[in-house]
Amino acid sequence: MSAQYKLVKCSINGKDVETMVDVRASLTDMLRNDYSLTSVKKGCEVGECGACNVIIDGECFNSCIYLAVWAEGKKIRTLESLLGPDGELSDIQQAFIDETAIQCGFCTPGFIMTAVEILETGQEYTRDQLRKLLSGHLCRCTGYENVVTAVEKTMLRRLGKLD
């Protein structure tokens, strides 16, 4: 039995693209294999660890359990979309560094994309609320507290409540 393929047209990190994909392929596979977007990590591949998180039309999804064909017409953002024109880091990326919220870095892109979704609401959350919003991620290296602190400080800066 041969694989079926479908043309998928979407926007990835602000650029309109199109590619033929196996109808069984995950969005993770399409992003990594067809577009070399290696910030999208292959972790558990069952939607449990959050390492593959991307933002689709403003909402975070585990791209490992999101079929590539479902991306038709969608706006997809990966960690690579956060870099400035001269390669400068976004405020949340810098906060992860400043707060030592990274160890090996494997889970970091997924955490950051979830943080972007949280921050783009423009709402203020408590630490407990942030913990719950970030709970879809597994990390073997950090204690999670520094991740919560990085997101909290970025949120408060954006809201004008922290220098």
N, C-alpha and C positions, 0 to 999 in steps of 0.2 A: 504494500500500500504506500503510495507516495504522499508526501506532505502537501497540504494546500497552502497557498500564499495569497496574501491580500496587500494591496497598496494602502499605506497609512500616511495621511497628510496631517501634520500637526505643527505646533510651534514649540521649539525646544530652546530655552534660554533666550527668547526673543527673536529667534530666527525661524522662518518658515522652512520646513523640511518635508521630504517625502521619501519613503523607502518601502520595499517589498518585505513583508515579514511572514514567517511561518505562523499560521493561525494559532498554534499551540505555544508560541514564544511569550515569555513574560516581558513586561516593560523593562525590567532590569536588564535582560539580555539584549533588547533592542538598544537601550541607552549605552551600555558598555560595548557591545560588539559592533554596532553600526555607527555610533557617534563618538566612541572612545571617551565617554564620560565616566571615568573610573572612580569618581567620588561616590557613585552609586555602588555600594558594596553588596556582594553576595554573602549573606550570613547564613541564616537558618533556612531560607527559601520556603518558609511556611507562614510568613507574616507575624512572627513572634518577637524578633529581636530589634527591629527598627533600623538596622544598618542601611537598608535600601530606600529609606524614606525620600520621597520627592514631593513637590507641591504641584498638584494638578488643578487648574482653574481655582487657585487660592486655597486648596485644602490638601493636607498631607495624606499620602497614601503609601502603603508598603508596596513598592513596585514589583516585588517578587511574586505577589499574588494578584497583580493587575495585568491582564493580558495586553500585549502590545497593540492588538487590533482595537482595544477600547480607547486608545489614545487618539483615534480619528477626531480631528477638529479641536482637540484640547490644547491648552497652553500649559506646558510642562516646564518646571524650574528645578534645576539641580544646584548643588553647592557652587558649581562653576559660575552660575549666574550672579553670585554675590560679589565677585571681584570687580573692583573699579577699573576704569579704562587703562590705567597704568599698572594694574596688578595689585593695587592696594586692597587690603582686607576690609570687609564690612565691620561695623561696630560689634556685632555679635561674634564674629570670628575673632576679633581682637580681644573681646571679653573672655572668650574661652582660653586664650593664651595667658592673659593677665591674671586670671583666677586659677590657673593650672588645672583647668577642667578637662585636660586631655592626658592620656598616658600613651598607649600605643597608637591611638588615633583611628583605629578601625571603625568604631561606632560613631565617631565625632561628626561626620557629614550628616548622618541621619538625625542625630541630636540637634544639630544646628538648623536643619530644615524644619524640624518641629518647632524649634525656638522662633524661627522666622514666622511661621504661621501664628504662633502665640503673640509675638510682638506686633504683627501687622493688624491685629484686632484693635490696637490702640487702647486697650483696657488695662486697668491695674489689677493684678492678682496677688493674693497672699502667697507666702512660701508653700503652704499646704496645697493651695490650688495649683501652683506651678509644679509641685511634685506629682500631682495627679495627672496634669496635662503632659508631663514628660514620662509618664509611667510605661509607655509602650516601647521602652528601650532597655536592652540588656547590655551591660558592660562588665567585663571581668577585671578591669584595672582600676577604675575610680570608685570613690565612695559616694558618688552622685551629689554630695553636698556642694562641691565646687561647680558642678554643672548648674544646679539650681541658683547658686550665687551669681554666676555669670549671666544667666537669663534675667534674674531679678535686677541686677545692677543696670543692665542694658535697658530693661523696661523702665526703670525709674529715671534714667538719663533721658530717654525719649519723651517721657512725660514731664520733664523739667523739674524733677524732684531730687536730682542728684547731679553734682557737678561732673 
